[in-house]
Amino acid sequence: MAFPARFEPVVLWRDPVRLEPLGLEHEAGLGAAAADGELWKLRVTSVPAPHETRAYIETALAAREAGHRFAFAVLDAITNQVIGSTSFHDIVPALDRLEIGYTWYALSRQRSAVNTTAKWLMMSHAFDTLGAKLVGWRTDNYNFASQRAIERLGARKDGVLRHHAPRRDGTVRDTVMYSLAAGEWPEVKAHLEYLLHKPR
């Protein structure tokens, strides 16, 4: 299969979540999700503050139009409540490569099946539908929870880019890079299936 030059809108679904293309119709729900835990106060994430929610969505839509990011709203598949957001980003069709990031969830949905399920959906779409050769992740060197979550997914740590990107507080972070190659996906997929079916 040929990696697409441009992403087509798609809805990805598996209980307990549904991923919809992020749009302005998600503004109120996204703001409420961020307020669950006041996530914008965390210095190692880019969660929008209440007054920034619309601009956050508009930035994501502009990036989608430019072809290098495709953002999703993450919804509870039963209640349709917006519980967070995640994106494909740094999409490079010439290399059959993309990254998964800009991921955050309402505090009450963290440490649940939400992230594993959402990432299973995104990796399945990237490798099995789009034909990606490599999926990458990046996170703040002080975001240890994010690093553990990425590693639980089966991604391999590639290294650290030092003095790489600004934080919202004006400091500059080191960025920890991870990746998963297409040849590694079948084993990782089997393990994620195991985790999702394991009794809790």
N, C-alpha and C positions, 0 to 999 in steps of 0.2 A: 504494500500500500504506500501511497505517496503522502508525505507530510504536507498538510494544506498550506498554501501561501497565505490564507486568511481564515480565521476561525469563524465558523457559522454558529449562531446562537443555539444553545443546547441546554436542556434541563436534565440533570443527573439525579437519580432517586434510588435510595435504598433505606429502609427503616433503620434508624429513626430520623433520617434527615433527607431534605430535598435541596438541591443546589439550583438556583435560578439565576439567569443573567442579571447582575445588579443594575437597578434603575432608580429613577427618582421616586417611583412608587414605594420604594423600600425605606425612604428617608426617616419616617417616624419610627418604624420598627428597628432600624439600625441604631438610632439614637437611644431607644429604650434598652437595647441589648448592651450598648456601651455603658449606660448608666448602671447596669447590674454589675456592681463592683467598682464603679468609677474608673474604668480601665484606662482612660486618657491620662490618668495621673502616673501611670507606669512609665518610667523613663526609657525602658528598653523596647517599647512597642510604638506603633504609629496609629493607635486607635484614635478616632476623631473625638474631640470634645463636642458637647451638645451644639454649640454654635458653628462647628466646623463640618457637621454631617453632610450638608448639601454640597459644599465645596469638595468634600472627600469623594462623593459619588460623581460629581461632574469631572473631577480629575481622572477617575477611573474610566469614565465614558470617553474622555478625550484620548486616553491611552489605548482604549479598545479601537477607536477610530484610526489611530496611528498604527495599529497592528502589533503592538508589543506587550499588551496586557489584556487579559480577559477576566474581569472580576465577577464573582458570584455573591449573591446573598445566600446565607445558609439558614434554612428554615426547619422548624420542627415539622416533620412530615404529617403529623396527626392534627396539630392545632394551627398550622400555618404561621406560627409566631416566628419572626426573624430573631435568630439567636447568634448571629455573627456574620463574618464575611471571610472569603478566601479568594485567591486569584491564581491563574496561570500568568506568568510574567517573564520578561526577558526572553520572549519567543523569537527563536532564530530558525526560520524555515529552511534556510540553506544548509543548516547543520542538523536538522531534525531534532532540535533541542529546545527545551523550555524549562522554566523553574516554577515551583509552587511556593507561594508566600503570601504576604499581606494577610496572614491568617490570625484571626482572633475570635473568641467566643465569650458570650456572657458568663460571668463568674459562676453562676449556678449550673452551667452546662459543661464546665471544665471537669476533668477527671471522670469523664463518662465515655460512652461509646461514640460520641459525636465526632471527635477528631479522627479516630481510626476509620470510621465509616466514610467520612468526607474524603479522607486521603485515599482510601480504597477506590472510591468513585473516580477521583481525579487521576490517579495512576492508571486505573483500568482504561479510562478514556484516552489518556496520553499514549500509553503503550499499545493497547489492543485496538483502538479505533483510529487514532491519529498516526500511529506508526512512529512514535518518538524513539530515538536511539538512546537518549539520555534525559533524565529528569533531575533537576538540581534544587537545592534548598540553600538558604543563607539566613543567618540569625546573628543577633548581637552577642558579643563574647561574654556579656554578663547575663544573658537570658538563658539561664541554666535549665529552666523548665522547658523552653523551646528546644534546646539541644537534646534533652532526654527524649522528648516526644519524637523528634526527627530520627533519633537513633533507634527508638522502638519500632519505627516503620521499616527498618532494615537498610536505611541509607548509610553510605560510607563517608566518613569524614575525609575531605580532600585536603584541608589545611585552613590557614587563617590569613586573611588579607588585613594587614595592619594599617591603622589610620585611614580607614576606608570610606566611612560615611558619617554624616552629621546626625546627632540625636536631636530630639525636640528641645532639650535643655541647653543646646549650644555646644556640648562636648562632642568629641569625635570618637566613634566606636571602631574597634576591630571587628571584622566580620568573619564568622565561622562558616565555611563552605562545606556542603555535603552533596552527594550525587548517588544516583542509582542508574545502572546501565540496563539496556533492554534484555541482555542475556541473564541478568540477575533477577529480573522481574518474576518469572514463574515460581521460583522458590519463595520470594518475598510475598507474592500473592497467596501462595498456599499457607504461609504462616499467618498472614492477616486474616484469612478465612478462618483459621483455627482460633485466633483471638476473638473474632466476632461471634463465633458459635460456642465459645467456651462458657460454661455456666458462671454467673457472677455471684 
